[in-house]
């Protein structure tokens, strides 16, 4: 699920954080679920700090299920998606000069 760069280092592009307190998550749980579904449909990868099932139940009910206070969603953009987007936008990357020993 994670996108790896050439050095095998996972690069997180965005992080969404929100709190669940007093047994309830915020009133925007259903909207967030729809937003993240659309994000996934564009080709981005998501990673949650709680299990996917727990996250789905919280989004449906609006009630806190997992013990953690904060919900963290890490969003990864695959290199292929970034390069396709750059090509569509006609971005050009300058080449750096490489000095050989």
C-alpha positions in Angstrom: 0.0 0.0 0.0 2.9 2.4 0.6 4.7 4.1 -2.2 8.4 3.6 -2.0 10.9 6.0 -3.6 14.1 4.8 -5.2 15.9 4.8 -1.8 13.1 2.6 -0.3 12.0 5.4 1.9 8.3 6.0 2.3 7.4 9.6 1.5 4.3 11.0 3.2 2.8 13.8 1.1 0.0 14.9 3.4 -1.1 14.1 6.9 -4.7 14.7 8.2 -5.2 14.8 12.0 -8.4 15.1 13.9 -9.4 14.4 17.5 -12.1 12.1 19.0 -13.0 13.1 22.5 -15.6 12.2 25.0 -16.7 9.1 23.1 -17.6 11.1 20.0 -15.8 12.0 16.8 -16.5 15.3 15.1 -19.8 15.9 13.2 -17.9 15.8 9.9 -17.1 12.1 10.0 -19.4 11.2 7.1 -18.1 14.0 4.9 -14.5 13.1 5.7 -15.2 9.5 4.7 -16.6 10.6 1.4 -13.7 13.0 0.8 -11.1 10.3 1.5 -13.0 7.9 -0.8 -12.6 10.5 -3.5 -8.9 11.0 -2.7 -8.4 7.2 -3.1 -10.3 7.3 -6.4 -7.7 9.7 -7.8 -5.0 7.1 -7.2 -3.5 8.4 -3.9 -2.8 5.8 -1.1 -4.1 6.2 2.4 -2.8 4.8 5.7 -4.7 5.0 9.0 -3.4 4.9 12.6 -6.4 2.6 13.5 -7.7 -0.4 11.6 -9.8 0.2 8.5 -12.8 -1.5 10.1 -12.6 0.7 13.2 -12.3 3.8 11.0 -15.3 2.7 8.9 -17.5 2.2 12.0 -16.5 5.5 13.5 -17.3 7.3 10.2 -20.8 5.6 10.1 -21.8 6.1 13.7 -19.8 9.2 14.7 -18.9 7.4 17.9 -15.4 6.8 19.1 -14.4 3.1 18.9 -10.6 3.0 19.1 -8.8 4.1 22.3 -6.5 6.6 20.6 -7.5 10.2 21.0 -6.3 11.3 17.6 -7.0 9.9 14.2 -4.1 10.2 11.7 -4.5 9.6 8.0 -1.2 9.6 6.0 -1.6 10.2 2.3 1.0 9.0 -0.2 1.2 10.0 -3.8 2.7 7.3 -6.1 5.6 8.6 -8.3 3.7 7.4 -11.4 0.7 9.6 -10.5 3.0 12.6 -9.9 4.8 12.1 -13.2 1.5 11.8 -15.1 0.2 14.9 -13.5 3.4 16.8 -14.3 3.2 15.6 -17.9 -0.4 16.8 -18.2 0.6 20.2 -16.7 3.7 20.2 -19.0 6.1 20.8 -16.2 9.8 20.4 -17.0 12.4 19.5 -14.5 15.9 21.0 -15.0 18.6 18.3 -15.3 21.5 18.7 -12.9 25.0 18.3 -14.2 26.7 15.1 -12.9 30.4 15.2 -12.3 32.1 11.8 -12.8 35.2 11.0 -10.8 
